[in-house]
Amino acid sequence: MRALPLLLALALGGACATAVASPAPAPADWSARERKQLVRYDVAISAPESRWVEIVMTVERPGGLRSDLALPAWIPGSYLVRDFARNLDGPVVTDLAGVSLPVERLDKQTWRIRHGGKGIRATYRVWADEPGVRTSSVDDRHATLNPAGLFLYLVGETARPAELHFNALPPNWTVHGALPQPTPGVLRAASYDALVDSPLELGTPVVHAWDEGGTRVELVFSAPAGSNADVERLVRDLKPVVHAFAEAMGGLPTKRYVFLLLADDKSDGGLEHADSTLMRLARDSFHDEAGYRRALHLASHEFFHLWNAKRLRDAALVPYDYSREDYSELLWFHEGFTETVENLILVRAGVTSPDEFLRELGTSWTAYLQKPGRNHVPLTQNSVEAWVKHYKPSPGHHTTSISYYEKGHLAGVCLDLELRLRSQGKGSLVGLFRRLMASHGVKGRGITTDDIVAAASAEAGADMHDFFRRYIEGTDELPLPAQLTRMGVDVEIRAPWEGESSPLAARRKRSWTGIVFTDNAIRSVAPGSPAELAGLMPGDEVIAVAARRTRSGDEAAERLMDHVPGQSVEVALFRGGRLERRTLTIAEDPRKMFRFSVSPTAGAGVRELRDAWLATSTN
């Protein structure tokens, strides 16, 4: 390895210093026992244009006569096997005196070192060229480091404490993240789990910090290629959101929290961590109010993971198995219910008005009812299948599945309403989370579905098993419209074309084929639709509609909408390289549009329940 001399020099005390911004208060020094168990990682980005991160892992006192070193196959919070080891070059292993030790590769991500009880030093480098919140990327302006894809661990010994030493970075670069930094250039993690849970942003970002009830909150904003974001506005917008969460949950469960926000060429959302989040948004997406609202929705969602998923963690994921898929039945709870609370807190914080909240909820319900796979399997099964159905979906999976985010969010709304209705306003979804934090979160106990049901029953003052049996572990349709009516919300149902001021637009919206197009082909066909009855298939490339040539999917959709319900249309298409013709009969769109709004005629008791739900209470 060409990098070996430099890496060994760094491990032995290379002197290229780097600054580390905004150090957290230094923790107590390692105990004598912790020092014996310590895993040290010396990290260098000496040539960022090469995209290599150079690492030396030192273990002074390994256990036994041999050790297995491994790199995770996935990163917690993102349920996809990413095979991070494909980016690793090495390792070369020596004892502490520099004598080479044999390395046996056991599988794609695990190496066995026979050291005879001596200390070991593993030298390797990782290719970092995958921008995103789940991966690592290095260029000449900044670096985003996700430890899961970078740092080897001792198999069976992830409880060991760890130290990162940044020995060589480009000039003026600083290191930002939630790990304690007792001295410049040194970051500490209580365990490998804590290390993996702490992404880092390196470069020259803008940092804003404020206090929320004794917790230091930081926004670390990195825009290596520039951005049209007003960072000070982002801070102003974030402060009331953080405060609303603190009020709702009875304070923050950490003394320091870091929002790492990367403004980049594209957006890929965020990923939660115990005391931080890493978010990535398009750098020029802040040209209007919608851009700032998207940022606040994302930040609100990730911030609530401070409780849900991080301190309230599925017992099945304790401890994490980094070597393979780690299955959970609770992703509807960890992600879907987090989305529910995200939206509620934005109302509490004044970011979203009650009318906007109900309007957005109506839009979500309308979209949900148009998903043919929404009740195909229970939410618990959707969670287990996330590894293949959510992150690696087949083209036809939309008919047999639905996102646990989407349905989980609406199930969370239904549960919140049910708790409020049954308890006459004494219980709520946020109250359920407070109960679980008291019984499990502060004690570090993993949760199960039974724990959630028990907390819900306590909040409602009534047995809630039937709700979970029907809507979480079963496939009954969610009861949202009926619940909203009982909460003093008007439910308006109309056809897609109703309310259109233009007769032409109304006529076109009546016509329905059940086809969703990609750029130049059919992406999906709705079950029971005119397209399915006519024998059209996903992948068909439509080249003509009613003998008129079409050059794209959008154009084909437009030509189909020229025809009215009941009219038959001939479609020419290529399928597998051969020319086919099919005749479909346009139908009237059977889908319904939902609009939710505050009822002006609700009685006083119902209004009180509704107002507590929508704005005037932190319950």
C-alpha positions in Angstrom: 0.0 0.0 0.0 1.5 3.3 -1.1 -0.2 5.1 1.9 1.5 2.8 4.5 4.6 4.9 5.4 2.4 8.0 6.0 -0.2 6.0 8.0 2.4 4.4 10.2 4.1 7.7 10.8 0.7 9.1 11.9 0.1 6.2 14.2 3.5 6.8 15.8 2.8 10.5 16.4 2.7 12.3 13.1 2.7 16.1 13.8 0.3 17.6 11.3 -2.1 19.4 13.7 -5.7 20.3 13.0 -8.2 22.6 14.7 -11.4 21.1 16.1 -14.3 23.6 16.4 -16.6 24.2 19.3 -15.3 21.5 21.7 -17.8 20.0 24.1 -17.0 20.1 27.8 -14.3 17.6 28.4 -15.6 14.4 30.0 -13.8 12.7 32.9 -10.6 11.0 31.8 -10.7 7.3 30.9 -10.5 5.0 33.8 -7.6 2.6 34.1 -9.9 -0.2 32.9 -11.1 1.9 29.9 -7.6 2.7 28.9 -6.8 -1.0 28.7 -9.8 -1.6 26.5 -9.3 1.6 24.3 -9.4 1.3 20.5 -7.6 4.2 18.9 -8.1 5.4 15.3 -5.6 7.8 13.8 -7.4 9.5 10.8 -5.8 11.5 8.0 -7.1 13.1 4.9 -3.7 14.1 3.6 -4.7 14.3 -0.1 -8.4 15.1 -0.3 -8.4 15.2 -4.0 -7.6 11.5 -4.0 -10.8 10.8 -2.0 -9.0 8.4 0.3 -9.5 8.5 4.1 -6.4 7.0 5.8 -6.9 5.1 9.0 -4.7 3.4 11.6 -6.5 1.3 14.2 -4.5 0.5 17.3 -5.5 -2.0 20.0 -2.9 -2.3 22.8 -4.6 -5.1 24.6 -6.7 -7.4 22.3 -8.5 -10.3 24.0 -7.4 -13.9 23.5 -4.8 -15.1 21.0 -6.7 -13.8 17.9 -9.1 -11.1 16.9 -11.6 -10.7 14.1 -11.8 -7.2 12.6 -15.0 -6.2 10.6 -16.6 -3.3 8.9 -20.4 -3.0 9.2 -22.6 -4.1 6.3 -25.2 -1.4 7.0 -25.8 1.8 9.0 -28.4 1.9 11.7 -31.5 3.9 10.6 -31.1 2.9 7.0 -32.2 -0.6 6.3 -30.2 -1.6 3.3 -27.1 -3.8 3.1 -24.5 -1.4 1.7 -21.4 -3.6 1.9 -19.1 -0.7 3.0 -16.1 -3.1 2.9 -16.1 -2.8 -0.9 -14.5 0.7 -0.4 -11.7 -0.6 2.0 -8.1 -1.1 0.8 -6.2 -3.3 3.2 -5.8 -3.9 6.1 -2.1 -4.4 6.7 -1.6 -5.5 10.3 1.5 -5.4 12.5 2.2 -5.8 16.2 3.1 -2.6 18.1 6.8 -3.2 17.3 6.0 -3.1 13.6 6.4 -6.9 12.9 3.9 -8.0 10.3 1.1 -10.3 11.3 -0.8 -12.7 9.0 -4.3 -11.5 7.9 -6.9 -14.1 6.9 -10.0 -12.8 5.2 -13.0 -14.7 6.5 -15.7 -13.1 4.3 -16.5 -9.9 2.4 -16.2 -7.7 5.5 -14.3 -9.7 8.2 -10.5 -10.3 8.7 -8.9 -12.6 11.3 -5.7 -11.6 13.0 -3.6 -14.1 14.9 -1.6 -12.0 17.3 -0.9 -14.3 20.2 -2.1 -11.7 22.7 0.1 -8.9 21.5 -1.1 -5.4 20.7 -2.1 -4.9 17.0 -2.0 -2.0 14.6 -4.2 -2.3 11.4 -3.4 0.2 8.6 -5.9 0.7 5.8 -7.7 3.3 3.8 -11.2 3.8 2.6 -12.4 5.3 -0.7 -14.9 8.0 0.1 -16.8 9.1 -3.0 -20.5 8.6 -2.2 -22.2 11.8 -1.1 -25.1 11.3 1.2 -26.3 11.1 4.8 -25.6 7.3 5.0 -22.2 7.2 3.4 -18.9 9.1 3.3 -17.5 11.6 0.8 -14.3 13.6 0.5 -13.2 16.3 -1.9 -10.9 19.3 -1.8 -13.5 21.5 0.0 -15.0 19.3 2.7 -15.6 15.8 4.0 -18.7 14.0 5.3 -17.7 11.0 7.4 -20.1 8.3 8.5 -18.2 6.1 10.9 -20.1 2.9 10.0 -18.4 2.8 6.6 -15.0 3.8 7.9 -13.9 2.2 11.2 -13.2 -1.4 11.7 -14.5 -3.0 14.9 -13.4 -5.9 17.1 -16.1 -8.6 16.6 -17.8 -9.4 19.9 -16.1 -6.4 21.6 -18.1 -3.4 20.5 -18.4 -2.2 24.1 -14.8 -1.0 24.0 -14.3 2.8 24.2 -12.8 4.5 21.2 -10.7 7.6 20.4 -10.3 9.4 17.1 -7.2 11.4 16.5 -7.3 13.6 13.4 -3.6 14.0 12.6 -3.5 15.4 9.1 -6.2 17.6 7.5 -6.1 20.3 4.8 -5.4 23.8 6.2 -8.2 25.6 8.0 -10.4 22.5 8.1 -12.3 21.9 11.4 -14.1 18.8 12.7 -17.7 19.0 13.7 -20.0 16.4 15.3 -21.6 15.4 18.6 -18.7 13.3 20.0 -17.0 14.8 23.1 -13.8 16.6 22.2 -11.6 16.9 25.3 -8.7 18.3 23.4 -8.3 19.7 19.8 -8.0 16.9 17.3 -9.2 14.2 19.7 -12.8 12.8 19.8 -14.0 10.2 22.3 -16.8 7.6 22.0 -17.9 5.4 24.9 -18.3 2.4 22.6 -18.3 1.4 19.0 -22.1 1.9 19.0 -21.6 5.5 20.1 -18.9 6.0 17.4 -21.1 4.7 14.6 -23.9 6.9 15.9 -21.8 10.1 15.4 -21.4 11.4 11.9 -18.7 14.1 11.3 -18.6 17.1 8.9 -15.1 18.4 8.1 -14.2 21.6 6.3 -15.0 25.3 6.9 -18.7 25.3 7.8 -20.7 28.1 9.4 -21.7 27.3 13.0 -24.5 28.8 15.1 -25.2 27.7 18.7 -27.8 28.5 21.3 -29.0 27.2 24.6 -32.3 25.4 25.1 -33.0 24.7 28.8 -29.4 23.9 29.6 -28.7 22.0 26.3 -26.3 23.4 23.8 -27.9 23.2 20.3 -25.7 23.7 17.2 -26.5 24.2 13.5 -23.4 23.3 11.5 -24.1 24.5 7.9 -21.8 23.4 5.2 -22.1 24.6 1.6 -18.9 23.9 -0.2 -20.2 25.1 -3.6 -22.3 27.9 -2.1 -26.1 28.1 -1.3 -29.0 30.5 -1.5 -29.9 29.6 2.1 -30.2 32.3 4.8 -28.5 30.5 7.6 -29.5 33.0 10.2 -33.1 32.5 9.2 -32.7 28.7 9.5 -31.5 29.3 13.1 -34.4 31.6 13.8 -36.9 29.0 12.4 -35.2 26.1 14.3 -35.2 27.7 17.8 -39.0 27.6 18.3 -39.2 24.0 17.0 -36.6 22.8 19.4 -38.3 24.7 22.2 -41.7 23.1 21.3 -40.1 19.6 21.5 -38.5 20.4 24.9 -41.9 21.7 26.2 -43.8 18.7 24.9 -41.3 16.1 26.2 -40.4 17.7 29.5 -36.9 18.8 28.5 -34.2 17.5 26.2 -32.4 14.2 27.1 -28.9 15.4 26.1 -26.6 18.2 27.0 -25.6 18.8 23.4 -27.3 18.3 20.1 -25.9 19.0 16.6 -27.7 19.6 13.4 -25.3 18.9 10.6 -26.8 20.4 7.5 -25.0 19.9 4.1 -26.3 22.1 1.3 -25.2 20.0 -1.8 -26.1 19.4 -5.4 -29.1 17.2 -4.4 -31.2 16.3 -1.5 -31.4 12.8 0.1 -33.1 13.6 3.4 -31.6 13.0 6.8 -30.4 10.3 9.2 -31.0 10.2 12.9 -28.3 9.8 15.5 -28.3 9.8 19.3 -27.1 13.4 19.8 -27.1 14.7 16.2 -28.5 14.4 12.7 -26.9 14.6 9.3 -29.1 16.2 6.7 -28.5 16.9 3.0 -30.6 19.4 1.0 -30.2 20.9 -2.4 -28.0 23.9 -2.1 -30.3 26.3 -4.1 -33.7 25.0 -2.8 -34.2 28.0 -0.5 -35.5 30.4 -3.1 -39.0 30.4 -1.6 -40.9 29.6 1.5 -41.4 26.0 0.5 -37.6 25.5 0.7 -37.5 26.6 4.3 -40.5 24.6 5.2 -38.9 21.4 3.7 -35.8 22.1 5.8 -37.9 22.5 9.0 -40.0 19.4 8.4 -36.8 17.4 7.9 -35.1 18.9 11.0 -38.3 18.4 13.1 -38.5 14.7 12.0 -34.8 14.0 12.7 -34.9 15.9 16.0 -37.7 13.8 17.4 -35.5 10.7 16.8 -33.6 12.1 19.8 -36.4 10.2 21.7 -38.0 7.8 19.3 -35.6 5.2 17.8 -32.5 6.4 19.7 -33.6 6.3 23.4 -36.8 4.4 22.6 -35.2 1.6 20.7 -36.7 -1.7 19.4 -35.6 -4.5 21.8 -34.9 -6.6 18.7 -32.1 -4.1 17.7 -30.4 -4.3 21.1 -27.5 -4.8 20.4 -27.1 -4.0 16.7 -25.9 -6.8 14.5 -23.6 -4.9 12.1 -22.8 -8.0 10.1 -26.2 -8.6 8.4 -29.8 -7.5 8.2 -31.2 -6.6 11.6 -34.9 -7.0 11.5 -37.5 -4.8 13.3 -41.3 -4.9 13.4 -41.5 -1.4 14.8 -40.4 0.8 11.9 -44.0 2.1 11.6 -43.5 3.3 15.1 -40.0 4.6 14.9 -40.5 6.4 11.5 -44.2 6.7 10.9 -45.1 8.0 14.4 -42.1 10.3 14.3 -43.6 11.8 11.2 -46.9 12.3 13.1 -45.1 14.1 16.0 -43.0 16.1 13.5 -46.2 17.6 12.0 -47.8 18.2 15.4 -44.8 20.0 16.8 -44.6 22.3 13.8 -48.1 23.4 14.7 -47.1 23.9 18.3 -44.1 25.9 17.2 -46.2 28.2 15.0 -44.5 27.0 11.8 -47.7 25.4 10.5 -51.2 26.8 11.1 -54.1 24.5 12.1 -55.7 25.1 8.7 -52.4 24.2 6.9 -52.0 21.1 9.1 -55.5 19.9 8.1 -55.0 20.8 4.5 -51.8 18.8 4.4 -53.4 15.9 6.2 -56.2 15.8 3.6 -53.6 15.7 0.8 -51.8 12.8 2.6 -55.0 10.9 3.1 -56.0 11.4 -0.6 -52.6 10.1 -1.7 -52.7 7.2 0.7 -56.1 5.9 -0.6 -54.7 5.8 -4.1 -52.1 3.2 -3.1 -53.4 -0.2 -4.0 -51.0 -2.0 -1.6 -51.9 0.0 1.5 -53.7 -2.8 3.2 -52.1 -5.8 1.5 -50.0 -6.7 4.6 -49.8 -5.5 8.2 -47.5 -2.6 9.1 -45.5 -5.0 11.2 -44.7 -7.0 8.1 -43.9 -3.8 6.1 -41.3 -3.1 8.7 -39.6 -6.5 8.5 -39.6 -6.3 4.7 -38.1 -2.8 4.6 -34.7 -4.3 3.6 -36.1 -5.4 0.2 -39.5 -3.7 -0.2 -38.7 -0.1 0.9 -35.0 0.3 0.0 -34.8 -2.1 -3.0 -38.4 -2.3 -4.3 -39.3 -4.3 -7.3 -41.2 -2.5 -10.0 -44.5 -4.1 -9.0 -44.2 -3.8 -5.2 -46.5 -0.8 -5.1 -49.5 -3.2 -5.5 -48.5 -5.3 -2.5 -46.8 -2.8 -0.1 -46.7 0.7 1.2 -44.1 2.8 2.9 -44.1 2.4 6.7 -43.4 6.1 6.8 -46.6 7.0 4.9 -49.0 4.5 6.5 -47.3 4.7 9.9 -47.8 8.4 10.0 -51.5 8.2 9.3 -51.8 5.3 11.8 -50.1 7.6 14.3 -52.6 10.4 13.6 -55.4 7.8 14.1 -53.9 6.6 17.4 -53.5 10.2 18.6 -57.1 11.0 17.9 -58.3 7.7 19.5 -56.3 8.4 22.7 -57.8 11.9 22.9 -61.3 10.8 22.2 -61.3 7.8 24.7 -59.6 9.8 27.5 -61.6 13.0 26.9 -58.5 14.9 26.2 -56.3 13.5 29.0 -54.3 11.3 26.7 -52.3 11.8 23.5 -49.6 10.4 21.3 -47.0 12.7 22.8 -48.2 11.5 26.2 -47.5 7.9 25.1 -44.0 8.8 24.3 -43.5 10.5 27.6 -44.7 7.3 29.3 -42.3 5.1 27.3 -39.4 7.4 28.1 -40.1 7.1 31.8 -40.5 3.3 31.7 -37.9 2.4 29.1 -36.0 5.3 27.6 -34.3 6.7 30.7 -33.5 3.1 31.8 -32.0 2.1 28.5 -34.6 -0.7 28.0 -35.6 -1.8 24.5 -39.3 -1.6 23.7 -41.7 -4.1 22.1 -45.1 -3.8 20.6 -46.6 -4.9 23.9 -44.9 -2.0 25.7 -46.4 0.4 23.2 -49.9 -1.1 23.6 -49.5 -0.9 27.4 -48.5 2.8 27.2 -51.4 3.6 24.8 -53.9 1.8 27.1 -52.6 3.8 30.1 -53.0 7.1 28.1 -56.5 6.2 26.9 -57.7 4.9 30.3 -59.0 1.9 28.3 -57.7 -1.3 26.6 -56.2 -0.4 23.3 -55.3 -3.9 22.1 -58.1 -3.9 19.5 -56.7 -0.8 17.8 -53.3 -2.4 17.3 -54.8 -5.7 16.3 -56.9 -4.1 13.6 -54.6 -1.3 12.2 -51.0 -2.3 13.1 -51.0 -6.1 13.2 -54.0 -6.3 10.9 -55.1 -4.8 7.6 -58.3 -3.0 8.4 -58.7 0.4 6.7 -57.6 3.3 9.0 -60.6 5.1 10.5 -59.3 8.7 10.0 -62.4 10.4 8.4 -64.8 9.1 11.1 -62.4 10.1 13.9 -61.9 13.6 12.5 -65.7 14.1 12.4 -65.9 13.3 16.1 -63.1 15.8 16.7 -65.0 18.7 15.1 -63.3 18.6 11.7 -65.4 18.7 8.5 -64.6 16.0 6.0 -65.3 17.0 2.4 -65.1 14.3 -0.3 -65.2 15.2 -4.0 -64.2 13.9 -7.4 -60.9 15.1 -8.8 -62.6 17.3 -11.4 -65.0 19.0 -9.0 -64.2 22.6 -8.3 -62.3 23.1 -11.5 -63.0 26.6 -13.0 -62.1 25.5 -16.5 -64.6 23.1 -18.2 -61.7 21.7 -20.3 -59.6 21.0 -17.2 -62.6 19.4 -15.5 -63.3 17.2 -18.5 -59.7 16.0 -18.7 -59.6 15.2 -15.0 -62.6 12.9 -15.4 -60.7 10.7 -17.8 -58.6 7.9 -16.2 -56.5 5.1 -17.6 -54.6 3.9 -14.5 -51.2 4.4 -16.1 -48.2 6.0 -14.5 -45.5 6.9 -17.0 -41.7 7.3 -16.7 -39.9 9.4 -19.3 -40.8 7.1 -22.2 -42.4 4.0 -20.8 -45.2 2.8 -18.5 -43.9 2.6 -14.9 -47.0 1.1 -13.3 -50.6 0.0 -14.1 -53.3 0.3 -11.5 -55.1 -3.0 -10.7 -58.5 -3.1 -12.3 -57.8 0.0 -14.4 -58.6 0.4 -18.1 -54.9 -0.1 -18.9 -54.8 -3.4 -17.1 -58.0 -4.6 -18.7 -56.5 -3.7 -22.1 -53.4 -5.8 -21.4 -50.9 -2.9 -21.0 -47.8 -3.7 -19.0 -45.1 -1.9 -17.0 -42.2 -1.4 -19.3 -44.3 -0.9 -22.5 -43.1 2.1 -24.5 -46.1 3.9 -25.9 -45.2 5.4 -29.3 -48.7 6.4 -30.6 -52.1 7.2 -29.2 -55.1 7.2 -31.6 -52.6 7.0 -34.6 -50.8 10.1 -33.4 -47.1 9.7 -32.6 -46.0 10.4 -29.0 -42.4 11.0 -28.1 -42.5 10.8 -24.3 -44.6 9.4 -21.4 -45.9 12.9 -20.6 -47.1 13.3 -24.2 -48.7 9.9 -24.3 -50.6 10.8 -21.1 -51.7 14.1 -22.6 -53.1 12.4 -25.7 -55.0 9.8 -23.7 -56.6 12.6 -21.7 -57.9 14.1 -24.9 -60.5 11.3 -24.8 -63.6 11.2 -22.6 -64.8 8.4 -20.4 -66.4 5.6 -22.4 -64.4 6.3 -25.5 -62.1 3.5 -26.9 -58.5 4.4 -27.9 -56.0 2.5 -29.8 -52.4 2.6 -28.4 -49.3 1.5 -30.3 -46.4 0.4 -28.2 -43.0 -1.4 -28.3 -42.8 -4.4 -25.9 -39.5 -6.2 -25.8 -38.6 -4.8 -29.2 -41.7 -5.8 -31.0 -44.6 -3.6 -32.1 -47.9 -4.2 -30.3 -51.4 -2.6 -30.5 -53.9 -2.5 -27.7 -57.3 -0.8 -27.4 -58.3 0.6 -24.0 -61.6 2.2 -23.0 -61.2 5.5 -21.0 -63.0 5.4 -17.6 -64.2 8.0 -15.2 -61.7 8.6 -12.5 -62.9 6.6 -9.4 -60.5 8.3 -7.0 -61.7 10.7 -4.4 -60.2 13.9 -3.1 -60.4 14.7 0.6 -60.4 18.1 2.3 -60.3 18.5 6.0 -61.2 21.8 7.7 -62.2 23.1 11.1 -66.0 22.8 11.6 -67.6 26.0 12.7 -70.6 24.2 14.2 -68.7 21.9 16.6 -70.0 22.0 20.2 -67.9 23.5 23.1 -66.6 20.2 24.4 -65.5 19.0 20.9 -63.9 22.4 20.2 -61.9 22.0 23.4 -60.6 18.6 22.3 -59.9 19.9 18.8 -58.0 23.0 20.0 -55.8 21.0 22.3 -55.0 18.7 19.4 -54.3 21.4 16.9 -52.6 24.2 18.7 -53.2 25.4 22.2 -51.7 22.5 24.2 -48.4 20.6 24.3 -50.2 17.3 25.1 
